[in-house]
Amino acid sequence: MIGCLLEISGNNSGSAVARLAEGFGVQTELLIAQIVNFCLVTYLLYRFAVKPTLKTVEERQKKIEEGLRFAEEMKAKQASAERERLEVLKKAQADAQALLASTKAEGERYLAEQKKAAEEKVSQLTEQARYAMEGERSAIMKEAKTEIATLTVETTERLLSGILTDEMRAKLNEQAAALLATKDEHGTQA
């Protein structure tokens, strides 16, 4: 080994490197081919799998942020409705006290109606916000699953297109269809 290193430092360094590589069993042509293949596969994976997936994740993140902003707006509207409800209650109480001498029974009925209306309005706004958030989340998740599945299939198809025979492709397509049918049955039952 030391002799090989001494030869490398001499004038004939190119042949010494070749002899050293030959001594370790390194085949230069095969090594270069493997490096080129590795670089090509890495580029293709980045270009067609990682980059689109990151873009999809970023879009989903934006939609989730929009959903959260919507939820915050709904909370603000709910708080506003609560303040409005409290104002209505205060007004109803003031009216009831002013008319108490002559119409105590009428004042109590009016207060009860106002309270019920305000509570129904708050309840309705809360329910609308909840339904909107659930629908948005469901749509986002469904779209994300579809896009990720499509990207995975396209990438796998591109990578394996030169490797698989028509017979192997047909068998894989049958297996994938059976697997998707099984998952759809389980997904709809869950």
PyMOL commands that set and color helices and strands:
alter all, ss='L'
color gray80, all
select helices_A, chain A and resi 2-9+13-24+28-98+100-160+166-189
alter helices_A, ss='H'
color red, helices_A
deselect
rebuild
show_as cartoon
